[in-house]
Amino acid sequence: MCIFQPMGVTDQQMDAGHISPTWHNAPSLLKPGTYVDYFAEMDLFLPISHRPYGDQSGPPHEADHYPVDIEIWDTGVQPQERPPWNDWRPAFKARLERLRVIFKSCV
């Protein structure tokens, strides 16, 4: 989950002459003390990242870095029962094979 990393997309002229949409970092508008509430209905491992480096408004060695605090609370809310697993792979493979047959006949 990437929440705190604003990105922009602009069209950029490439060396080869073509125009390509290019992602670029934008400065974060978040201030220290910004938080996210996250409720998990099952035990999980949740990696937390502070973006690749600070607020990315400048080079890594000049970026502002704020600590990331994590609080874990037991809400006492009973999680919902997990739905049964349905294996989608056989239907996907069958459809893929049908498309291969269709496209072979078009060539």
N, C-alpha and C positions, 0 to 999 in steps of 0.2 A: 504494500500500500504506500503510495507516494503522494503525500498531501501538501507538503511545504515546498515544493520545487516548481515555481512558475516557469514555463517555457514559452518561447515565441517561435513562430514559423514565418519565415520570409522567403521570397523568391530571390535566389542569388545566381548571378552570372558565373558559370563555371569556366575553367581554363579552356575546355574543349569547345566553348561557344554556346552550349545549351543552358537553359534556365532550370534550376533545380530547387524545390522547396528545401530549406535548410533550417534545422532546429538550432536555437541558441538559448542560452541561459538568460534569465531576467532577474533583477534583484528581488529578493523576497520582501513582501510588505508586512510580514509578521514581526511582532515585537516580542521581547522576552515576556514570558507569562502566558503566551498563547497556548491553548491546550486542546486536546481531542478526547472525548469520552468514547470508549469502545467497550461494547458488551459482547462477551464471547459465551456462546451457549454450550461449549465443550472445552475440555482442556486443550490447550494449544501452545505451540512455541511461536512467539511473535518477535521477530527481529525488529529492532528500532534503529533507524538511521537518521543522522543529522545532515542529510544531503551529502553529496560527495565531498564538499568542503564548505562549511559555514554557510553564509548567505549568497555566495557566488557573485557578489557585486564587484569583485575584483579578483586579482590572482590569488591562488591558495594561501600564499604567505601573508596577504593583506586582509583576508576575509575575517569578518566578525564571527566568533564561535560562541554559542550559548550552550550551557549544559542541558542535557535531556534528563528530566526527572520522570520516573515511572512509579505509579501507585497501583497496587493490585488489591482489590477489595472483594470480599466474599459477600455477595448481595443477598444470599439466602434464597434466591429465585431458582426454582426447579427448572432445569433445562428441558426443552422440548425433546421428545424422542426422535432419534435420527431416523429418517426415512430409509426403507430397504434399498439396497444397491440393485440397480438394473444395468446389466451389461449391454452397452450400446454398440460394442465392437462388431458383433456378427452382422447386424443390420447395416452398419457403415461399410464393412467390407463387401457385402452383397451389392450395395448401391454402387460402390466404386467399380466393381466388376461389370455391372450393367453399363456404366458410363464408358468403360474401356471398349466394350463390344460396340456401342453406338458410335464412338468416335473412330474406331478402326474401319467401320463401314463407310464413314464420310470421307476418308482419305483416299 
